[in-house]
Amino acid sequence: MYRLAQAAREGKASVEEVRLSPPLNSESEAGWYKIKVSPLALGAGRACSWSVADVTRERERQETVFQELRHAIDFLDHAPAGFFSCRRNGEVSYMNATLAGWLGYDPSEAGSGGLKLSDFVASGGAALIASVAGSAGEVHTGQFDIDLKCRDNQSLPARVLHSVGFDQDGLPGPSRTLVLNRAPSEEPAEDPRAAELRFARLFNATPMAIAILDKSRRITRSNAAFARLMPLSLKQPDGAACSIFAGILDRDHAALEAAIADAFQSKSDISPVDVGLAGEGERSARLFVSAAEELDGNGATIYALDTTEQRALQSNFAQSQKMQAIGQLAGGVAHDFNNVLTAIIGYSDLLLANHRPTDPSFQDINQIKQNANRAASLVRQLLAFSRRQTLRPQVLQLGDVLSDLQMLMRRLVGEKIDLELRHGRDLWLVEADVNQFEHVLVNLIVNARDAMPEGGKIILRTRNVAAAECAGFNETSLVSADYVAIEVEDFGHGIAADVKDKIFEPFFTTKEVGKGTGLGLAMVYGIVKQTGGYVFCSSTIGKGTVFTILLPRYVPDETHASRSAGKEVAAPADLTGHGTILLVEDEEAVRAFGARALVSRGYTVLQAASGIEALQIVEQNSGKIDLVVSDVVMPEMDGPTMFGELRKRGVKAKVIFVSGYAEDAFSKNLPEGEDFGFLPKPFSLKQLIEAVKGKQ
C-alpha cells in the first residue's frame, strides 16, 4: 500500500496485488485484491482514481495449477522408472531423481551443460541410441537393452525407450528417454524375461559386431558393436528394416551378396568378405557370414571385424618395404655410378692439366667435366632418397633458418603468389644439416608454386608438437615424441589419391617431359628420414595440398659435442707432396686415375684391388707406408675390416676412406676413438690431393 500511496502523491500510475485477512467479504479467511491507482487531470489541480478488483478465485486457480504441476514434477522425479532428456549436442537437459540415484549423480548436474550422454552411456549404447532416425516432422522411438555407466564405474543393466522428434529440416530435436532398471535380482532366474535380458546384455556387450538378416537382406537385429561399426539407421522412415548393403560400398556388394546367398543355402565354410564401409573416411571390415534359423524362416548372421587399422598398418608396412627396396636399389645404382663419374671427372682433370685454355680441346674437355658434375648432382639426390649421403647436422633454430631463406623463397614463388610465414612461438631446437634442410624447403615451395600456375597463396607454418599430440596425425608409423612441425600449404589443384601414394618414389613425376626429374620429393623423403623425422602429405582435389615435416626435438646433454658444418679442410696453396700412399680400390678406372693424380703431385703410390691384397702389400712394405686411401665397399674384405686388421698388426698409418655412401653408414663399424678422413665420391683431382694433404 505504501508504493501505491507514493505513486498517487507523485501523480504516477501503479498496480499492486495484495492479500487481505480478513477479506473485504466473509466468504473466505483471506482474499487477494488488485488495486490500481491512476492520475487524473482536473484543470490546474491534480487528483487520482483508485480501483479495487477481487482476484481471489483467479489466484486460487493459479495455486491449484502450480500444486498440480509440482505434484507432476515430484511424481516424475520419484517415479519407479528413470527419465532423461538430451539436446542434439549430447548435453543432458533433465534427469529425474530416480535415474540420478541409480547412477550416483545429482539431478542438479543436468541442465547446466556439465552432464553429457557419454558420461553414463557407453559408446556401444550411444551408437544404438543414435541409430534412431526419421524424416522431417516425425517422431521415432527405439527400444534397446544396454548397460549404463554409474559414477563409480559400476554397470547398470537397463531397458531404454528412446524417443526423438525431427524438425522441418530433418534434424533431431530434444530427446525423451525412459529407463527401466533391469537388475538381475528383479526377476526370477527361470523367468523367460530374465533369460532374454541376460542374452541382450551379452549380445550388446560382445566386442564383435553381429547382425541378423532376413531373406530380403534387411537387418532384423544387431548389437551395439555393429551400430558402432556401421553408424546407419536400422529403421527407414517408413518403419522398414534397413538393408545391410546401405552400409557397404557399391564395389563390394557382389562379393557380399554371393556370401549371403551361400548362407541361405546352408553352406558351410563360407570365405570371409573384405568390404569397404560407407560414410566418412576410408574404413573397412571383414565380414563372416553363416546361416541362421530365424522364427520367420531362413536367415543369415553376419559377424564383422573392423579392419581399418589393420589395413592401414599393412599399407604402411608395404609402402615402407617398397620404399626401402627402391632405396637399396637407388643406393646401389648411385654407388656404381659414382665410380664411373669419379673416373670421368678425374681423367677430365688430368686432360685439363695437360691442355691450355687456348687449346681447341680445352673447352670440350671442360664440357665433359661440367656434365659429369651435373650427373653427380643427380646421384646425390638418389643418395639422399636412399638415406646414404653424408649429413653435417648442427643444432638449429628453425625460425632463424626460415628468416634467412625468406628472400630466396619469395623470389622463387614470383609476384603472382603470396608467401605467408607463420612462425610458432618458442620453437624447440632441432638437429639437422642446414644446407640439406634448405634444399627440402626450396623443393616444397617450388612444388607448391607449380601447383598454382595462375597465382595464389602459400602458407609456411612452424609449431611445436608435443608427444601427446602425435595421435592426432592419424599416422600409424609416427612414434610418439616431441617434434617441431614445418607445414607447407598451397591452394592449388590438389593431388589425386592414386598419385599421392607414389609421390615419394624416385623418378615419379606428373610434370611435363623436360620439366621435372622425379627426384625432388624423393630427396625430401630421404633427407627427412635420415634426419630422424617424418614427412606426410594430405591433399584435397580442387582445394590444395599440405606437406608436413616433423623433426625430432633436440635436447642437449652433457656429452654432446658441438658439430659444425665447417669440417672441410681449406685448400692448401701448395698441392704437391711426398710420401708413400697405399691406394686400395676395386674399381680399376678409379684406382688408375687416383694413382696417376697422386704420382703427378710427387707421391709414391702402391696399388691394391682389395683389402686382402692391401694387407699383403703392407707386410711387404713394413713401416714404409705413410697414408692409406681406401674404398669402403669392396669384395672379399671391405675397407673398415681392413682398417681393423691394420691396427691389429700395429700399423699406425693414417687412413682416408673413399665412398659414395654416407660417412655414418660405415663409421660405426670402426674401432671407437679412431681418427680417419673421409672423401665422398665422385671427387675431382683437386679434392683428392686436398684430402691427402689434410691428413699429412
Residue pairs with C-beta under 8 A, 6 or more apart in sequence:
1 16
1 18
1 35
3 14
3 16
4 14
4 16
4 35
4 37
4 50
7 13
7 14
7 37
8 14
8 37
8 39
8 48
8 50
11 39
11 46
11 48
12 39
13 36
13 37
13 38
13 39
14 36
14 37
15 34
15 35
15 36
15 37
16 34
16 35
17 32
17 33
17 34
17 35
17 55
17 59
18 32
18 33
18 35
19 30
19 31
19 32
19 33
20 30
20 31
20 32
20 33
21 29
21 30
21 31
22 29
22 30
23 29
23 30
23 31
23 56
24 31
24 33
24 52
24 54
25 31
25 54
28 56
31 54
31 56
32 54
32 55
32 56
32 58
32 59
33 52
33 53
33 54
33 55
33 56
34 52
34 53
34 55
35 50
35 51
35 52
35 53
36 50
36 51
36 52
36 53
37 48
37 49
37 50
38 48
38 49
38 51
39 46
39 47
39 48
40 46
40 47
40 48
40 49
76 83
76 96
77 96
77 97
77 98
77 107
78 96
78 97
78 98
79 96
79 98
80 98
81 98
81 178
81 179
81 180
81 181
82 95
82 96
82 98
82 99
82 102
82 158
82 178
82 179
82 180
82 181
83 94
83 95
83 96
83 98
83 99
83 176
83 177
83 178
83 179
84 92
84 94
84 95
84 96
84 99
84 110
84 177
84 179
85 92
85 93
85 94
85 95
85 174
85 175
85 176
85 177
86 92
86 93
86 117
86 174
86 175
86 177
87 93
87 174
88 171
88 172
88 173
88 174
90 116
90 117
90 118
91 113
91 115
91 116
91 117
92 110
92 111
92 115
92 116
92 117
92 119
93 110
93 111
93 174
94 110
94 111
95 105
95 107
95 109
95 110
95 115
96 107
97 107
99 179
100 106
100 107
100 109
100 110
102 148
102 150
102 156
102 179
102 181
103 120
103 148
103 149
103 150
103 151
103 156
104 150
104 151
104 152
105 115
105 120
105 151
109 115
117 126
117 129
118 126
119 149
120 148
120 149
120 150
120 151
121 129
121 146
121 148
121 149
122 146
122 147
122 148
122 149
122 224
123 224
123 228
124 146
124 204
124 205
124 223
124 224
124 225
124 227
124 228
125 144
125 146
125 147
125 148
125 160
125 204
125 224
127 224
127 227
127 228
127 231
128 142
128 144
128 146
128 204
128 224
128 227
129 142
129 144
129 160
129 162
129 175
129 177
130 227
130 231
131 142
131 227
131 231
131 232
131 233
131 234
131 235
132 140
132 141
132 142
132 162
132 164
132 233
132 235
133 140
133 233
133 235
133 237
134 140
134 164
134 165
134 166
134 170
134 237
135 166
135 170
135 237
136 166
136 167
136 168
136 169
136 170
137 166
137 167
137 168
138 165
138 166
138 237
139 163
139 164
139 165
139 166
140 163
140 164
140 166
140 235
141 161
141 162
141 163
141 164
142 161
142 162
142 234
142 235
143 159
143 160
143 161
143 162
144 159
144 160
144 162
144 204
145 157
145 158
145 159
145 160
145 182
145 197
145 200
145 201
145 204
146 157
146 158
146 160
146 204
146 224
147 155
147 156
147 157
147 158
147 201
147 204
147 205
148 155
148 156
148 157
148 158
148 179
149 155
149 156
150 156
156 181
156 183
157 181
157 182
157 183
157 184
157 197
157 201
158 179
158 180
158 181
158 182
159 179
159 180
159 182
159 197
160 177
160 178
160 179
160 180
161 177
161 178
161 180
162 175
162 177
163 175
163 176
163 177
163 178
164 172
164 173
164 174
164 175
164 176
165 172
165 173
165 174
166 172
166 173
167 173
182 197
184 194
184 197
184 198
186 194
187 193
187 194
187 197
188 194
203 210
203 223
204 223
204 224
204 225
205 224
206 223
206 225
207 225
208 225
208 303
208 304
208 305
209 222
209 223
209 225
209 226
209 228
209 229
209 230
209 285
209 303
209 304
209 305
209 306
210 222
210 223
210 225
210 226
210 301
210 302
210 303
210 304
211 219
211 221
211 222
211 223
211 226
211 244
211 301
211 302
211 304
212 219
212 220
212 221
212 222
212 292
212 294
212 299
212 300
212 301
212 302
213 219
213 220
213 244
213 260
213 299
213 300
213 301
213 302
214 220
214 241
214 294
214 296
214 297
214 299
215 264
215 297
215 298
215 299
216 243
217 243
217 244
217 245
217 257
217 260
218 240
218 241
218 242
218 243
218 244
219 234
219 241
219 242
219 243
219 244
220 241
220 294
220 299
222 234
226 304
227 234
229 277
229 285
229 304
229 306
230 247
230 277
230 278
230 279
230 304
231 279
232 242
232 246
232 247
232 278
232 279
233 242
234 241
234 242
235 241
235 242
236 242
244 256
244 260
244 302
245 253
245 256
245 257
246 278
247 277
247 278
247 279
248 256
248 275
248 276
248 277
248 278
249 275
249 276
249 277
249 278
251 276
252 273
252 274
252 275
252 276
255 273
255 275
256 273
256 275
256 287
256 289
259 270
259 271
259 273
259 287
259 289
260 289
260 300
262 270
262 289
263 270
263 289
263 290
263 291
263 292
263 300
263 301
264 291
264 298
264 300
266 291
266 298
267 291
268 290
270 288
270 289
270 290
272 286
272 287
272 288
272 289
273 286
273 287
273 289
274 284
274 285
274 286
274 287
274 307
275 284
275 285
275 286
275 287
276 282
276 283
276 284
277 283
277 284
277 285
277 308
282 308
283 306
283 308
284 306
284 307
284 308
284 311
285 304
285 305
285 306
285 307
285 308
286 304
286 305
286 307
287 302
287 303
287 304
288 302
288 303
288 304
288 305
289 300
289 301
289 302
289 303
290 300
290 301
290 303
291 298
291 299
291 300
291 301
292 299
292 300
292 301
293 299
309 476
312 476
313 476
316 475
316 476
316 477
319 501
320 477
322 505
323 504
323 505
323 525
326 385
326 505
326 506
327 385
327 386
327 387
327 526
328 386
330 382
330 383
330 385
330 386
330 506
330 522
331 382
331 383
331 386
331 388
331 661
333 382
334 379
334 382
334 383
334 386
334 388
334 660
335 633
335 659
335 660
335 661
335 681
337 375
337 379
338 376
338 379
338 660
338 681
338 682
339 587
339 589
339 590
339 660
339 681
340 589
341 372
341 375
341 376
341 379
341 681
341 682
342 587
342 589
342 590
342 593
342 681
342 682
342 683
343 587
343 589
343 590
343 593
344 368
344 369
344 372
344 682
345 369
345 372
345 373
345 376
345 682
345 683
345 684
346 590
346 593
346 594
346 597
346 683
346 684
346 685
346 688
347 593
348 365
348 366
348 368
348 369
348 372
349 369
349 597
349 684
349 685
349 686
350 593
350 596
350 597
350 600
350 685
351 361
351 365
352 362
352 365
352 366
352 369
353 600
353 685
355 361
355 362
355 365
356 362
372 682
376 682
378 517
378 519
379 660
379 682
380 389
381 506
381 517
381 519
381 520
381 522
381 523
382 506
382 519
382 522
383 389
383 526
383 660
383 661
383 662
384 436
384 522
384 523
384 526
384 527
384 530
385 506
385 519
385 522
385 523
385 525
385 526
386 526
387 526
387 529
387 530
387 662
388 660
388 661
388 662
388 665
389 436
389 526
389 530
389 661
389 662
389 680
390 662
390 663
390 664
390 678
390 680
391 432
391 433
391 436
391 527
391 530
391 531
391 662
391 664
392 433
392 435
392 563
392 564
392 565
392 567
393 431
393 432
393 433
393 531
393 563
394 431
394 432
394 433
394 434
394 562
394 563
394 564
394 565
395 429
395 430
395 431
395 554
395 556
395 562
396 429
396 430
396 431
396 432
396 434
396 437
397 427
397 429
398 427
398 430
398 462
398 484
398 486
398 551
399 423
399 427
399 462
401 434
401 437
401 438
402 421
402 423
402 441
402 460
402 462
405 438
405 441
405 442
406 421
408 442
409 419
409 441
409 442
409 445
409 460
410 419
412 442
412 445
412 446
412 449
413 419
413 445
413 448
413 449
413 458
414 449
416 454
416 455
416 456
417 449
417 452
417 455
417 456
417 457
417 458
418 456
418 457
418 458
419 445
419 457
419 458
419 460
420 457
420 458
420 459
420 460
421 460
421 461
422 459
422 460
422 461
422 462
423 462
424 461
424 462
424 463
424 464
426 464
427 462
427 463
427 464
427 484
428 464
428 482
428 484
428 553
428 554
429 553
429 554
429 556
430 484
430 551
430 552
430 553
430 554
431 531
431 552
431 554
432 531
432 551
433 527
433 531
433 565
434 565
435 565
436 527
436 531
437 527
437 531
439 523
439 527
440 523
440 524
440 527
440 528
440 549
441 460
441 486
441 488
443 520
443 521
443 523
443 524
444 488
444 524
444 547
445 458
445 460
445 488
446 520
447 520
447 521
447 547
448 458
448 488
448 489
448 490
448 492
448 545
449 458
449 490
450 511
451 490
451 492
451 493
451 494
451 544
451 545
452 458
452 490
452 491
452 492
456 490
456 491
456 492
457 490
457 491
458 488
458 489
458 490
459 487
459 488
459 489
460 486
460 487
460 488
460 489
461 485
461 486
461 487
461 489
462 484
462 485
462 486
462 487
463 484
463 485
463 487
464 482
464 483
464 484
464 485
464 553
465 482
465 483
465 484
465 485
465 550
466 482
467 480
467 481
467 482
468 480
470 478
470 479
470 480
470 481
470 483
471 480
473 536
473 548
473 550
475 534
475 536
477 534
478 534
478 550
481 552
481 553
482 552
482 553
483 533
483 534
483 550
483 551
483 552
483 553
484 550
484 551
484 553
485 548
485 549
485 550
486 548
486 549
486 551
487 546
487 547
487 548
487 549
488 546
488 547
489 544
489 545
489 546
489 547
490 544
490 545
491 543
491 544
492 544
492 545
493 541
493 542
494 539
494 540
494 541
494 542
494 543
494 544
494 545
495 503
495 537
495 539
495 541
495 545
496 541
499 510
500 537
500 539
502 508
503 521
503 537
504 521
504 522
504 524
504 525
504 535
505 518
505 522
506 518
506 519
506 522
507 517
507 518
507 519
507 522
508 518
508 522
509 516
509 517
509 518
510 516
524 535
524 547
525 535
528 534
528 535
528 549
528 551
529 535
530 662
531 551
531 552
532 551
532 552
533 549
533 550
533 551
533 552
534 549
534 550
535 547
535 548
535 549
535 550
536 547
536 548
536 550
537 545
537 546
537 547
537 548
538 545
538 546
538 548
539 545
539 546
569 690
569 691
569 693
569 694
571 686
571 690
572 690
572 693
572 694
574 693
575 601
575 686
575 689
575 690
575 693
576 601
576 602
577 601
577 602
577 603
577 689
577 692
577 693
577 696
578 602
578 603
578 604
579 603
579 604
579 626
579 627
579 696
580 603
580 604
580 605
580 606
580 621
580 624
580 625
580 626
580 627
581 598
581 603
581 604
581 605
581 606
581 625
581 626
581 627
581 628
581 629
581 692
582 605
582 606
582 608
582 614
582 617
582 618
582 621
582 625
582 627
582 628
582 629
582 630
582 653
583 591
583 594
583 595
583 598
583 605
583 606
583 607
583 608
583 629
583 630
584 608
584 609
584 610
584 611
584 613
584 614
584 628
584 629
584 630
584 631
584 634
584 639
584 642
585 591
585 594
585 607
585 608
585 609
585 629
585 630
585 631
585 634
585 658
586 609
586 610
586 631
586 634
586 635
587 631
588 609
590 631
590 681
591 607
591 609
593 685
594 605
594 629
594 688
595 605
595 607
597 685
597 688
597 689
598 605
598 688
598 689
598 692
599 605
601 689
603 692
606 617
606 621
606 625
608 614
608 616
608 617
610 634
610 635
610 636
610 637
611 630
611 634
611 636
611 637
611 638
611 639
611 641
611 642
611 645
612 636
612 637
614 628
614 630
614 642
615 637
615 642
615 645
615 646
615 649
618 625
618 646
618 649
618 651
619 649
625 651
625 653
626 653
626 654
626 696
627 653
627 654
627 655
627 656
627 692
627 695
627 696
628 643
628 646
628 653
628 654
628 655
628 656
629 655
629 656
629 658
629 679
629 688
629 691
629 692
630 639
630 642
630 643
630 655
630 656
630 657
630 658
631 639
631 657
631 658
631 659
632 638
632 639
632 640
632 657
632 658
632 659
632 661
632 665
632 666
633 639
633 659
633 661
637 645
638 666
639 657
639 659
639 666
640 657
640 666
640 669
640 670
641 669
643 655
643 657
643 670
643 671
643 674
643 676
644 670
644 671
646 653
646 655
647 671
647 674
654 675
654 676
654 677
654 695
654 696
655 676
655 677
656 676
656 677
656 678
656 679
656 691
656 692
656 695
657 663
657 666
657 676
657 677
657 678
657 679
658 678
658 679
658 680
658 681
658 683
659 665
659 666
659 678
659 680
659 681
660 680
660 681
660 682
663 678
663 680
667 676
670 676
677 691
677 694
677 695
679 687
679 688
679 691
683 691
